[in-house]
Each structure stands twice: as C-alpha cells, then as structure tokens.
Amino acid sequence: MDELGYPDDEEKQRLREKHYNATIIKRMDLTEDLARYRIQCDEPVMPFEPGQYVAIGLGNWEPRLRGTQPEDVPVKKSRKLVRRAYSISCPMLHDAESPNAGELAPVDQIDYLEFYITLVRQGATSASKPPALTPRLFGKGEGDRICVERKITGRYLLGEIPTNENVLMLGTGTGEAPHNAMATTLLSRGHLGKIVIATSVRYQSDIAYQSEHDELMRRFPNYCYLPLTTREPKNLEPNRPDYVGKQYLQTMFTTGKLAELVGDPLAPSNTHVFLCGNPDMIGYVPPGGDVPDKPGMLPLLRAAGFHDATETPGPGTIRFEKYW
C-alpha cells in the first residue's frame, strides 16, 4: 500500500486476480459516451432468458476516465468492488469472423455476454454522488479484466407469445438492449407475427445496432425497426421539408404515427407490448404516488385497451422493466 493506505500497483494486480472473473473481448464505440461491450466469463454462464440482467463490477482502485466527475474514495472502500446491473443485449447477427457468420445470434447461441452502455460522466444534480462504474469501465478495453456476477436474473421476459401475434417493443436509449435479445430469439424461433422495436434517442448517432436492424428487416418481412429522434434538425426546425417534430414514444403512439409507420393498427386484440428505458417514458406510478403531468406509456396503453401481464395472459398485455 502507499503512504496513505491505498493499494499500490502490486496490490491492485492482486486484487484484480482475486475478484475479476471475465475478460472484455470486444469494445465497439458509437460515440464518446456510448459503447457496446462483449465480455467472456472464465466459466460458462448458466442458461438465461432474453430480457434478463446481470451485475458487472470493477474495483474502486481502478482509475476514472478523464472528464468525469471526481470521486473521493475513502481508504476503507478502496479495495471494494463497485457493481451495477445491466440488461443483456446480443449481437443479433454473428460477426464475419464467426464460423456462423451472418446467421442469427440469439443469447443461447453465443459464448459471451454483450452489453449496451452509456457513460455517465457526472451525477444528475450537484448533490448527487459521482457515478461509480461507467467512468471506470470506459477506461477499459479489449483484454482488460472485469467482474461479472454469477447470478443472471430478472422478470422482464417474453413469456408465451403465439407465433402469429404481434410484439411491440418500446425503448429509450440503451433500453433497447433487452429488446435486441428478445427480438433475435423470436426470429430464431420462426415467429410470424410482426416484431417491432421502436427506440427513441436524442440523435441518430445514438443508435448502436442500425446495420444489424437493417439487415434483419431485409431478411424478415415481419421485422420492423424504428429509430426515433428528438434533437436532430428534422425534430426542431419546422421550416425543413423533412420536419417530423420530436419523436417521443408517447406522442408517436397517441397520434397513430407509430401504427402508420409499422403498417398495422397494433391493437390489443393481437399485440403484446414491452417497455424498457427511461422511467418517465414507462410511466409507472407506485400506489399512492403522484401522477405526473405528462403521462408515460403505461397509462396511455391502458387507455387504449391494453392491460398488465399480471392480470390476464394473452394478447393486449404490457410488460415493463422496473429498474427502480
């Protein structure tokens, strides 16, 4: 240890050998603050369902990326891990270097875990604690070691969906991750109903899987991917010939534009809905909680005739990821 009691370089290496059980095998940067990570565990992971999540971690002794909020780590925590749970994504299609190049790549046919992660540079407010994991993670690259918790869990699952019924997956930002895993699994099962992923982001550059979605739409007539933006010039400048306004999921749904783009009414009689991402978009209000001025998707879907999956099974159900 150094003179202040923090781990020195030699001890840091011992801590890595003790706590880390996986290796980053590929990192794909989309922007400075957005990346896809592929992580291979030392031991095979237990089978899991698309939509589930797992915690990954790094030691408090790891350096933070420049340009992120400083953090004062007390000595007593300097040898501890910081962890955060992330939904598991998937590559959707096997890479060119894979023996199965170009084929569908659902989570049960790959030997690594893929994550779609945003760098959080600072806390939400001046009183917030500094973000602990991503400022360290975004300093890591291929070949670096990391911790992956053994338990993969979560209740955000596909459930039983008849092959001829529609699946509508609405997400914001990296909330698309579990939907990629779900959609790829449905396609690998030969699903015949429409599979729609609509993802709302600020800029087109925030879409990490565009080429994969384009290829899947080319191959599968029932597959539709809608990248929706809110801060591009076409969203903000009414005088533009391509002006579309801010494409928030709530507005797209209530105005009927979403159904129009998909070419289907997306009715409760034959559609299952999945929601993941920003809690404001999802719109879950706990019992006794204050109803927000701008409703999320849950009340809008219920008003349109959809119902929670916990009530009755079948079409018209809503499932949502609950991170909070």
C-alpha positions in Angstrom: 0.0 0.0 0.0 1.0 3.6 -0.4 1.7 6.0 2.4 -2.0 6.9 2.7 -3.1 3.3 2.9 -4.4 3.0 -0.6 -3.5 -0.1 -2.8 -0.2 0.3 -4.7 0.2 -1.1 -8.2 1.3 -4.5 -6.9 -1.7 -4.8 -4.6 -4.1 -3.6 -7.3 -2.9 -6.5 -9.5 -3.5 -9.0 -6.7 -7.0 -7.5 -6.2 -7.8 -8.0 -9.9 -6.6 -11.6 -9.8 -8.8 -12.2 -6.7 -12.0 -10.5 -7.8 -12.2 -10.5 -11.6 -13.6 -13.5 -13.4 -14.2 -12.3 -17.0 -12.4 -10.5 -19.9 -13.5 -7.8 -22.3 -13.1 -9.4 -25.7 -14.6 -6.6 -27.8 -15.4 -3.0 -27.4 -17.4 -1.0 -30.1 -17.6 2.7 -29.5 -20.5 4.5 -31.1 -19.9 7.9 -29.6 -17.6 9.2 -26.8 -20.3 8.3 -24.4 -21.9 5.1 -25.8 -20.3 1.7 -26.4 -21.1 -2.0 -26.9 -19.0 -4.4 -24.7 -18.6 -8.1 -25.2 -17.5 -9.9 -22.1 -16.4 -13.5 -21.9 -16.6 -15.2 -18.4 -13.9 -17.6 -17.3 -16.6 -20.2 -16.6 -19.7 -20.9 -18.7 -22.7 -18.9 -17.6 -25.9 -20.6 -16.6 -28.7 -20.6 -19.2 -30.8 -17.5 -19.0 -33.8 -15.9 -20.8 -33.6 -12.9 -23.2 -34.5 -9.8 -21.3 -32.7 -10.7 -18.1 -29.9 -8.8 -16.5 -26.6 -9.3 -14.5 -24.3 -7.1 -12.4 -20.8 -6.3 -13.6 -18.2 -4.7 -11.5 -14.8 -3.1 -11.2 -12.6 -2.2 -8.2 -12.7 1.2 -6.6 -8.9 1.1 -7.1 -9.4 1.4 -10.9 -8.7 4.8 -12.5 -11.6 7.0 -13.6 -11.8 8.4 -17.1 -10.7 12.0 -17.6 -13.5 14.4 -17.9 -15.8 12.6 -15.5 -16.8 13.8 -12.1 -14.1 13.4 -9.5 -14.7 10.9 -6.7 -13.1 10.8 -3.2 -12.9 7.1 -2.3 -12.2 6.5 1.4 -9.4 4.1 2.2 -11.8 1.6 3.8 -13.6 1.3 0.4 -10.6 1.5 -1.8 -10.3 -2.3 -2.0 -14.1 -2.9 -2.7 -15.9 -3.5 -5.9 -18.5 -1.2 -7.4 -21.2 -3.0 -9.3 -24.2 -2.2 -11.4 -26.8 -4.4 -13.2 -27.3 -4.2 -16.9 -29.8 -5.9 -19.2 -28.0 -8.3 -21.5 -28.1 -7.4 -25.2 -26.9 -9.6 -28.1 -25.1 -9.1 -31.4 -28.3 -10.1 -33.3 -26.1 -11.5 -36.1 -22.8 -13.4 -35.9 -19.8 -11.4 -36.9 -17.9 -12.0 -40.2 -15.1 -13.8 -38.3 -17.5 -16.2 -36.7 -18.0 -19.8 -38.1 -21.7 -18.9 -38.3 -21.1 -15.5 -39.9 -24.3 -13.7 -40.8 -26.6 -16.1 -39.1 -28.9 -15.1 -36.2 -27.1 -14.8 -32.9 -29.6 -15.2 -30.0 -28.2 -15.2 -26.5 -28.3 -19.0 -26.2 -26.0 -19.4 -29.2 -23.1 -17.2 -28.2 -20.4 -17.8 -25.5 -20.1 -14.2 -24.3 -22.4 -11.5 -22.8 -23.0 -8.3 -24.7 -23.9 -5.0 -23.0 -25.0 -1.7 -24.5 -23.8 1.0 -22.1 -23.9 4.8 -21.7 -21.1 6.6 -20.0 -22.5 8.6 -17.1 -20.0 11.5 -16.6 -21.5 13.1 -13.5 -24.4 12.9 -11.1 -27.8 14.2 -12.1 -27.5 17.1 -9.6 -24.8 18.9 -7.8 -25.8 17.0 -4.7 -25.7 13.6 -6.4 -22.9 11.1 -5.7 -20.4 10.7 -8.6 -21.2 7.8 -10.9 -19.0 4.9 -9.8 -18.9 2.3 -12.5 -19.0 3.7 -16.0 -16.2 6.3 -15.5 -14.0 3.3 -14.7 -15.5 1.0 -17.3 -15.0 3.4 -20.2 -11.3 3.4 -19.4 -11.2 -0.3 -20.1 -10.8 -2.1 -23.5 -10.2 -5.4 -25.1 -8.1 -7.7 -22.9 -8.9 -6.0 -19.7 -10.4 -8.0 -16.8 -13.7 -7.3 -15.1 -16.1 -8.9 -12.6 -19.4 -10.5 -13.7 -21.7 -11.7 -11.0 -22.7 -15.3 -11.3 -26.5 -14.8 -10.9 -28.4 -13.7 -14.0 -31.9 -12.7 -13.1 -34.9 -10.6 -13.9 -38.6 -10.9 -14.6 -38.7 -9.0 -17.8 -39.3 -12.0 -20.1 -41.0 -12.8 -23.3 -43.5 -15.2 -21.8 -45.8 -17.3 -24.0 -46.4 -15.5 -27.3 -48.3 -17.3 -30.1 -46.3 -17.3 -33.3 -48.9 -15.3 -35.2 -49.3 -12.4 -32.7 -47.6 -9.0 -32.8 -44.8 -7.9 -30.5 -44.2 -4.2 -29.9 -41.1 -3.2 -28.0 -40.7 0.4 -27.0 -37.5 1.7 -25.5 -35.3 4.7 -24.9 -31.6 4.8 -25.5 -29.8 1.7 -24.2 -33.2 0.4 -23.0 -33.1 -1.2 -26.4 -30.7 -3.9 -25.2 -33.1 -6.5 -23.9 -35.3 -5.9 -26.9 -32.5 -6.9 -29.2 -32.1 -10.1 -27.3 -35.8 -10.8 -27.3 -36.3 -10.0 -31.0 -33.4 -12.2 -32.1 -34.8 -15.1 -30.1 -38.3 -14.6 -31.6 -36.8 -14.6 -35.1 -34.8 -17.7 -34.4 -38.0 -19.5 -33.3 -39.7 -18.6 -36.6 -42.1 -16.1 -35.2 -44.6 -15.0 -37.9 -46.4 -12.0 -36.3 -44.9 -8.5 -36.6 -41.9 -7.8 -34.4 -41.4 -4.1 -33.9 -38.7 -2.3 -32.0 -39.1 1.4 -31.7 -36.3 3.2 -29.9 -36.3 7.0 -29.1 -33.0 8.7 -28.8 -31.7 12.3 -29.0 -29.5 11.9 -32.1 -29.3 9.3 -34.9 -25.7 8.7 -33.8 -27.0 7.2 -30.6 -28.4 4.2 -32.5 -25.9 1.4 -31.9 -27.3 -1.5 -33.9 -28.6 0.2 -37.0 -26.8 -2.0 -39.5 -28.0 -5.2 -37.8 -31.6 -3.9 -37.8 -31.4 -3.0 -41.4 -30.1 -6.5 -42.3 -32.9 -8.2 -40.3 -35.5 -6.0 -42.0 -34.1 -7.1 -45.4 -34.4 -10.8 -44.4 -37.6 -10.9 -42.4 -40.7 -9.1 -43.8 -42.3 -9.2 -40.4 -39.5 -7.4 -38.7 -39.5 -3.6 -38.2 -37.1 -1.3 -36.5 -38.0 2.4 -35.9 -35.1 4.7 -34.8 -36.9 7.8 -33.5 -35.0 11.0 -32.6 -35.8 14.2 -30.6 -32.9 16.6 -31.2 -31.9 16.3 -34.9 -32.7 19.3 -37.1 -35.7 17.5 -38.5 -37.1 17.4 -35.0 -36.5 21.1 -34.2 -36.8 23.1 -37.4 -40.4 23.4 -38.7 -39.4 25.0 -41.9 -37.5 21.9 -43.1 -39.2 19.8 -45.7 -38.4 16.7 -43.7 -39.7 18.1 -40.4 -41.2 15.5 -38.1 -41.2 17.1 -34.7 -39.8 15.5 -31.6 -40.5 11.8 -31.9 -41.3 10.8 -28.3 -42.8 7.4 -28.0 -45.9 8.7 -26.1 -46.7 11.1 -28.9 -46.0 8.6 -31.7 -48.4 6.2 -30.1 -51.3 8.5 -29.3 -51.3 10.3 -32.7 -51.3 7.0 -34.5 -48.0 7.7 -36.3 -46.4 4.6 -34.8 -49.1 2.3 -36.2 -48.8 4.2 -39.5 -45.1 3.6 -39.8 -45.5 0.0 -38.9 -48.4 -0.5 -41.2 -50.5 -2.2 -38.6 -53.1 -1.0 -36.0 -51.1 -2.6 -33.2 -54.4 -3.4 -31.5 -54.7 -5.1 -28.1 -56.5 -8.0 -29.8 -53.2 -9.3 -31.2 -50.3 -7.3 -29.8 -48.0 -7.8 -26.8 -46.2 -4.7 -25.6 -42.8 -4.4 -23.9 -41.3 -1.2 -22.3 -37.8 -0.6 -21.2 -35.8 2.6 -20.6 -36.4 6.0 -19.0 -38.9 5.7 -16.1 -40.7 8.8 -17.4 -41.4 7.1 -20.7 -42.6 3.9 -19.0 -44.8 6.0 -16.6 -45.1 3.6 -13.7 -46.7 5.3 -10.7 -46.5 3.4 -7.4 -49.6 3.1 -5.2 -50.2 6.4 -3.6 -47.7 8.2 -5.8 -48.2 11.5 -7.6 -49.5 11.2 -11.2 -47.1 13.2 -13.5 -48.4 16.0 -15.7 -47.0 14.2 -18.8 -48.1 10.5 -18.7 -45.8 7.7 -19.7 -46.7 4.8 -21.9 -48.4 2.7 -19.2 -51.5 4.9 -18.7 -51.7 5.6 -22.4 -51.6 1.9 -23.3 -54.2 1.1 -20.6 -56.5 3.8 -22.0 -56.1 2.1 -25.4 -57.3 -1.2 -24.1 -54.0 -2.9 -23.1 -53.6 -4.4 -19.6 -50.8 -5.5 -17.3 -49.4 -9.0 -18.0 -50.0 -9.9 -14.3 -53.8 -9.5 -14.8 -54.5 -12.0 -17.6 -52.3 -13.7 -20.2 -52.6 -13.4 -23.9 -52.6 -10.5 -26.4 -53.0 -7.0 -25.1 -50.6 -7.5 -22.3 -47.9 -5.0 -21.1 -44.6 -6.0 -19.7 -42.1 -3.4 -18.4 -38.6 -3.4 -16.9 -38.6 -2.0 -13.5 -35.1 -0.7 -12.5 -36.2 1.4 -9.6 
